[in-house]
Amino acid sequence: YATPIQTSSEWAATRSLLARLAKLEVPVVVYLTPYDQEAVRRLLTSEEQALVRANVAALLAAGEQEGVRVHDLSELLPSREFDTPSGVTAEHLYPTGREVVMGRLRPHLRRALAPK
Protein backbone atom coordinates (compact mmCIF):
# COMPACT_ATOMS: atom_id res chain seq x y z
CA TYR A 1 0.00 0.00 0.00
CA ALA A 2 1.09 3.57 -0.62
CA THR A 3 -0.75 4.77 2.47
CA PRO A 4 0.27 4.21 6.10
CA ILE A 5 -0.80 0.64 6.85
CA GLN A 6 -0.84 1.13 10.60
CA THR A 7 -3.74 3.57 10.31
CA SER A 8 -5.71 1.42 7.86
CA SER A 9 -8.75 -0.62 8.81
CA GLU A 10 -6.83 -3.79 7.85
CA TRP A 11 -4.04 -3.27 10.39
CA ALA A 12 -5.91 -4.63 13.40
CA ALA A 13 -7.03 -7.63 11.37
CA THR A 14 -3.47 -8.23 10.19
CA ARG A 15 -2.12 -8.10 13.74
CA SER A 16 -4.90 -10.42 14.92
CA LEU A 17 -4.15 -12.89 12.13
CA LEU A 18 -0.45 -12.92 12.99
CA ALA A 19 -1.27 -13.52 16.66
CA ARG A 20 -3.56 -16.43 15.72
CA LEU A 21 -0.95 -17.92 13.39
CA ALA A 22 1.61 -17.86 16.20
CA LYS A 23 -0.68 -20.03 18.32
CA LEU A 24 -1.47 -22.66 15.69
CA GLU A 25 -0.22 -26.16 16.26
CA VAL A 26 0.29 -26.69 12.54
CA PRO A 27 3.20 -25.49 10.41
CA VAL A 28 2.75 -22.03 8.90
CA VAL A 29 4.97 -20.14 6.47
CA VAL A 30 4.08 -16.47 6.07
CA TYR A 31 5.54 -14.33 3.31
CA LEU A 32 5.06 -10.95 1.69
CA THR A 33 4.30 -11.45 -1.98
CA PRO A 34 6.49 -9.85 -4.62
CA TYR A 35 5.45 -6.59 -6.20
CA ASP A 36 6.66 -4.96 -9.38
CA GLN A 37 9.31 -2.54 -8.12
CA GLU A 38 9.78 -0.91 -11.50
CA ALA A 39 6.06 -0.14 -11.74
CA VAL A 40 6.11 1.25 -8.20
CA ARG A 41 9.00 3.57 -9.09
CA ARG A 42 7.21 4.62 -12.28
CA LEU A 43 3.73 5.11 -10.80
CA LEU A 44 4.28 6.35 -7.25
CA THR A 45 5.80 9.52 -5.89
CA SER A 46 8.94 9.25 -3.78
CA GLU A 47 6.80 9.83 -0.67
CA GLU A 48 4.46 6.97 -1.66
CA GLN A 49 7.44 4.71 -2.36
CA ALA A 50 8.76 5.49 1.12
CA LEU A 51 5.36 4.52 2.54
CA VAL A 52 5.50 1.17 0.72
CA ARG A 53 8.92 0.48 2.26
CA ALA A 54 7.69 1.59 5.69
CA ASN A 55 4.68 -0.70 5.39
CA VAL A 56 6.89 -3.68 4.55
CA ALA A 57 9.03 -2.87 7.60
CA ALA A 58 5.90 -2.55 9.76
CA LEU A 59 4.61 -5.95 8.61
CA LEU A 60 7.95 -7.61 9.31
CA ALA A 61 8.10 -5.99 12.75
CA ALA A 62 4.51 -7.01 13.54
CA GLY A 63 5.34 -10.62 12.67
CA GLU A 64 8.38 -10.52 14.93
CA GLN A 65 6.36 -8.99 17.78
CA GLU A 66 3.71 -11.71 17.42
CA GLY A 67 6.28 -14.49 17.17
CA VAL A 68 5.73 -15.27 13.49
CA ARG A 69 8.58 -15.21 11.00
CA VAL A 70 7.46 -13.24 7.97
CA HIS A 71 9.60 -13.85 4.89
CA ASP A 72 10.04 -10.71 2.83
CA LEU A 73 9.81 -11.58 -0.86
CA SER A 74 8.35 -8.21 -1.79
CA GLU A 75 11.35 -7.13 -3.87
CA LEU A 76 12.47 -10.57 -5.03
CA LEU A 77 11.57 -10.36 -8.72
CA PRO A 78 12.34 -8.07 -11.64
CA SER A 79 9.50 -6.53 -13.65
CA ARG A 80 9.80 -9.08 -16.47
CA GLU A 81 8.40 -11.76 -14.11
CA PHE A 82 5.06 -9.95 -13.65
CA ASP A 83 2.08 -10.62 -15.90
CA THR A 84 0.14 -7.45 -15.23
CA PRO A 85 -1.43 -4.74 -17.32
CA SER A 86 0.40 -1.45 -17.47
CA GLY A 87 -0.14 0.55 -14.30
CA VAL A 88 -0.68 -2.45 -12.01
CA THR A 89 1.85 -3.51 -9.37
CA ALA A 90 0.06 -6.65 -8.12
CA GLU A 91 1.71 -10.02 -7.70
CA HIS A 92 0.43 -11.72 -10.88
CA LEU A 93 3.47 -13.72 -11.88
CA TYR A 94 4.57 -15.61 -14.93
CA PRO A 95 5.38 -19.28 -14.25
CA THR A 96 9.11 -18.54 -14.05
CA GLY A 97 8.44 -15.95 -11.34
CA ARG A 98 6.32 -18.44 -9.42
CA GLU A 99 9.17 -20.93 -9.61
CA VAL A 100 11.55 -18.37 -8.11
CA VAL A 101 9.13 -17.68 -5.25
CA MET A 102 8.68 -21.39 -4.55
CA GLY A 103 12.43 -21.92 -4.69
CA ARG A 104 12.88 -19.24 -2.07
CA LEU A 105 10.12 -20.69 0.13
CA ARG A 106 11.03 -24.37 -0.31
CA PRO A 107 13.62 -24.58 2.50
CA HIS A 108 11.25 -22.83 4.91
CA LEU A 109 8.42 -25.18 3.95
CA ARG A 110 10.67 -28.22 4.41
CA ARG A 111 11.74 -26.98 7.84
CA ALA A 112 8.13 -26.25 8.84
CA LEU A 113 6.96 -29.68 7.71
CA ALA A 114 9.89 -31.70 9.06
CA PRO A 115 8.96 -34.20 11.76
CA LYS A 116 9.75 -32.91 15.22
C-alpha positions as CSV (number, residue, x, y, z in Angstrom):
1,Y,0.0,0.0,0.0
2,A,1.1,3.6,-0.6
3,T,-0.8,4.8,2.5
4,P,0.3,4.2,6.1
5,I,-0.8,0.6,6.8
6,Q,-0.8,1.1,10.6
7,T,-3.7,3.6,10.3
8,S,-5.7,1.4,7.9
9,S,-8.7,-0.6,8.8
10,E,-6.8,-3.8,7.9
11,W,-4.0,-3.3,10.4
12,A,-5.9,-4.6,13.4
13,A,-7.0,-7.6,11.4
14,T,-3.5,-8.2,10.2
15,R,-2.1,-8.1,13.7
16,S,-4.9,-10.4,14.9
17,L,-4.2,-12.9,12.1
18,L,-0.4,-12.9,13.0
19,A,-1.3,-13.5,16.7
20,R,-3.6,-16.4,15.7
21,L,-1.0,-17.9,13.4
22,A,1.6,-17.9,16.2
23,K,-0.7,-20.0,18.3
24,L,-1.5,-22.7,15.7
25,E,-0.2,-26.2,16.3
26,V,0.3,-26.7,12.5
27,P,3.2,-25.5,10.4
28,V,2.8,-22.0,8.9
29,V,5.0,-20.1,6.5
30,V,4.1,-16.5,6.1
31,Y,5.5,-14.3,3.3
32,L,5.1,-11.0,1.7
33,T,4.3,-11.5,-2.0
34,P,6.5,-9.9,-4.6
35,Y,5.4,-6.6,-6.2
36,D,6.7,-5.0,-9.4
37,Q,9.3,-2.5,-8.1
38,E,9.8,-0.9,-11.5
39,A,6.1,-0.1,-11.7
40,V,6.1,1.3,-8.2
41,R,9.0,3.6,-9.1
42,R,7.2,4.6,-12.3
43,L,3.7,5.1,-10.8
44,L,4.3,6.4,-7.2
45,T,5.8,9.5,-5.9
46,S,8.9,9.3,-3.8
47,E,6.8,9.8,-0.7
48,E,4.5,7.0,-1.7
49,Q,7.4,4.7,-2.4
50,A,8.8,5.5,1.1
51,L,5.4,4.5,2.5
52,V,5.5,1.2,0.7
53,R,8.9,0.5,2.3
54,A,7.7,1.6,5.7
55,N,4.7,-0.7,5.4
56,V,6.9,-3.7,4.5
57,A,9.0,-2.9,7.6
58,A,5.9,-2.5,9.8
59,L,4.6,-5.9,8.6
60,L,7.9,-7.6,9.3
61,A,8.1,-6.0,12.8
62,A,4.5,-7.0,13.5
63,G,5.3,-10.6,12.7
64,E,8.4,-10.5,14.9
65,Q,6.4,-9.0,17.8
66,E,3.7,-11.7,17.4
67,G,6.3,-14.5,17.2
68,V,5.7,-15.3,13.5
69,R,8.6,-15.2,11.0
70,V,7.5,-13.2,8.0
71,H,9.6,-13.8,4.9
72,D,10.0,-10.7,2.8
73,L,9.8,-11.6,-0.9
74,S,8.3,-8.2,-1.8
75,E,11.4,-7.1,-3.9
76,L,12.5,-10.6,-5.0
77,L,11.6,-10.4,-8.7
78,P,12.3,-8.1,-11.6
79,S,9.5,-6.5,-13.7
80,R,9.8,-9.1,-16.5
81,E,8.4,-11.8,-14.1
82,F,5.1,-9.9,-13.6
83,D,2.1,-10.6,-15.9
84,T,0.1,-7.4,-15.2
85,P,-1.4,-4.7,-17.3
86,S,0.4,-1.4,-17.5
87,G,-0.1,0.5,-14.3
88,V,-0.7,-2.4,-12.0
89,T,1.8,-3.5,-9.4
90,A,0.1,-6.7,-8.1
91,E,1.7,-10.0,-7.7
92,H,0.4,-11.7,-10.9
93,L,3.5,-13.7,-11.9
94,Y,4.6,-15.6,-14.9
95,P,5.4,-19.3,-14.3
96,T,9.1,-18.5,-14.0
97,G,8.4,-16.0,-11.3
98,R,6.3,-18.4,-9.4
99,E,9.2,-20.9,-9.6
100,V,11.6,-18.4,-8.1
101,V,9.1,-17.7,-5.2
102,M,8.7,-21.4,-4.6
103,G,12.4,-21.9,-4.7
104,R,12.9,-19.2,-2.1
105,L,10.1,-20.7,0.1
106,R,11.0,-24.4,-0.3
107,P,13.6,-24.6,2.5
108,H,11.2,-22.8,4.9
109,L,8.4,-25.2,3.9
110,R,10.7,-28.2,4.4
111,R,11.7,-27.0,7.8
112,A,8.1,-26.3,8.8
113,L,7.0,-29.7,7.7
114,A,9.9,-31.7,9.1
115,P,9.0,-34.2,11.8
116,K,9.7,-32.9,15.2
